[in-house]
């Protein structure tokens, strides 16, 4: 990804400014229309992810950059359907894709939504495409079946996600998440050598510098528990397995940062409050965090379903090139190959 010279950190004078106004200020040679064209062509990134919404308000420490060339929007064919039945669908989420659309984006016109599709929208299209292909005489027009969100992954995180396809299935899956009976295991490559341990650090929306994290006095916040197991260490990097007990926003990323071992490629949580971030020399192409295992009981049949997902190609190639010993230590079962509608 080649970037122009407009990439830098948002300082106090930029807090609350819209992305469009920031671009106009940093790129005075461009008109307002020229800045809008950059957004419409998906050349603007905030914290490493494409941003098309000109009215997004910037926060302290956000990093805004511009690509030299446009980036094509993701398409349904990029989504791998791992399992699909009448009640639910399990997919592998690519990086740089939000799970569902924010409420303030629901009113966007269709053309703008196509510039920044969400995972649930692409999955619905992928299911409809598969049905149209398999039953061309029965379905002459593509339709999108309803999907219900029961979990989410951070935009930069890749890996397994389940959606419900009926209201009853959604209720059953949500109940399992609330009762902490869903197995959610992630693989991460971090800087340093963390000890295997259980991290129990409550999280607040603003730890004091605009970022999520523990409060200054250690009191208050939502309970957050992550079980961390170090699998291997080599060349200053470690492969860790993280099992979620709770599912707070950015929980794994924050907890690993609080240990002093941030995730490689981490664009936001790079240092604890009051400390200075150390340079990330890992060369990671993006956030090295992947949802590798997902297990739950089928909400209708009660059957226990477990799915695994290996490292995606971009992270696997980086690990193989940088520290191959870590790749061989990624202890996962075989990829689940059930794909049916």
Secondary structure, 3 states (H helix, E strand, C coil): CCECCCCEECCHHHCCCEHHHHHHHHCCCCCHHHHHHHHHCCCEEECCEECCCCCCECCCCCEEEEECCCCCCCCHHHCEEEEECCCEEEEEECCCCCCCCCHHHCCCCHHHHHHCCCHHHHHHHHHHHHHHHHCCCCCCCCCCCCCEECCCCCCCCEEEEEEECCHHHHHHHHHHHHCCCCEEEEEEEEECCCCCEEEECCEECCCCCCCCECCCCCCCCECCEEEEEEEEEECCEEEEEEEECCCCCCHHHHHHHHCCCCECCCCCCCCCCCCCCCCCCCCCCCCCEEEEEEEEECCCCCCEEEEECCCCHHHHHHHHHHHHHHHHCCCCCCCCCCCCC
